[in-house]
Amino acid sequence: MDTVDLARLQFALTAGAHFLFVALTLGLATLVAAIQTWATFSGNPVHLRMTRFWGQLYIINYAMGIVTGLVMEFQLGLSWSGLTEYAGNVFGSALAIETLVAFFVESTFLGLWIFGWDRLNRWVHLALIWVVTLTAYASAFWIMVANGFLQHPAGHVVDGGVLRLADFGAMVANPAGLSAFGHVMGGAMITGGFFMAGVSAYHLRKRTAEQDFFRKSLRIGIGMAVPALFVTAAFGGLGFDTLQPSKAAAWSGSAAERAAIQAQMEAAHGAGDYLPPVDTVQAAGITMLMLWMVMTVVASLSALLVLFRPAVRGFRLWHWLLTLTIPVPFVTMLAGWVFREVGRQPWAVYGLLKTADAMSPVSAAQMRFSITAFATVFAVLIAINYWLLARHARRGPAAAALGATAATPAPAPALSL
């Protein structure tokens, strides 16, 4: 692999790993906010305990996501200084807003929510988790605005050989970013819904004492996953309308169509290979669509089964299926990400800056060392995150430490509604 390929692989590994944390964080934040809203309005102790249990899993995943997200900022300067020098004045504005939202507003209000249990008014405490959730989606929005610019540049002018921001509104309203944000938002809700349903199914299969607790959690998880699947498909369909001609030709076009696109690009930009890897684009797209169909079948079947309490409590084969389905949304989102990003090659900024020209002046040896270090660190972080999530998920709500104090009484058995 040459230096550019090594740099691309490094960014793919680190961005993909970070994306796994982001998807679950967004989904769980939405679920926790919805559950706490019900608990606050109803005063139901079962839903309050659900907020603490699922909130603790959310915090574990959020912390790991922050660590991996910091690396993404450094990588732009480490490996892609050519991109930041050429286009940083444009898409850097969206990244700056995202940083302010994520690392200042979201983190501050999350800290208040974590340490405000039984100290703040319950309505204030509820407002905090909604601020955290909305700022999490705002953070994702600005990331997709920046990515949408790289996919379909808009709102810029060329000034002195670099890009300058000329129309901030045009960059924000870019359809390539808006449709992708809706797609990611739906995918995150699918991920959170299947995670909650799968963990709940694990406890129901194990016949733990918290049967009503996890029966309600399973229903909530499925209840969010089902509509989210169709929302994701709708925004995905809109996203296909913004495909670059070269990506569209690689995905579904004939050999003649690909040759025509190649000829057009050569006429506009000079000699070179302007088609993305066809096999990779098609494999990623097919994987994404097939796994979406699998999740839709499982979620639709589950939506029927949750109506029958004996099935929720005792259908162990279904419990096994839901538990095994937990990783499927993650794989689906990674496949979609590969389809989107590999499909725009060989461009870093489509039609304006090639990936090879976006590289920093680093050697292949430096990139090999860097990719080894990053891959090792991220593998360790993913393993730790999985271990912590699995450990706390298995221990159940009785062991949840979020919001607990020395005076907190032992949780009472959950009552069925």
Disulfide bonds with the S-S distance in Angstrom:
none
